[in-house]
Amino acid sequence: QVQLVESGGGLVRPGESLTLTCATSVITYSINAMGWFRQAPGKERELVAAIISDGSTNYGHSVKDRFTISRDIAKNLMYLEMNSLKPDDTAVYYCNVNVWRSGGLVDYWGQGTQVTVSS
């Protein structure tokens, strides 16, 4: 059983920074990728940033050069450092782990944390 819990969301002003944290349970399956997604009301859920199993990282175009994804394996934590925040970054942010199981790839999700960027 995989448990993901996000924290660190809140209200910030444009241009400010915020760091999200995802606390994970022990993952006994092989990890294909892990990362952050976000979804605003009326919009599709979109990839924000991901760490792939080969160590590479992927970022959504709108957050490239502003956000940084990282992980601390020893502490079972994953972070999303968000800088120069914009109102368009307002969304619920979800932690995700994509793992290999006997039947194929399976996604696990956190409950989400709200990020609101407003003056």
Secondary structure, 3 states (H helix, E strand, C coil): CCCEEEECCEEECCCCCEEEEEEECCCCCEEEEEEEEEECCCCCCEEEEEEECCCCEEECCCCCCCEEEEEECCCCEEEEEECCCCHHHCEEEEEEEEEEECCEEEEEECCCEEEEECC
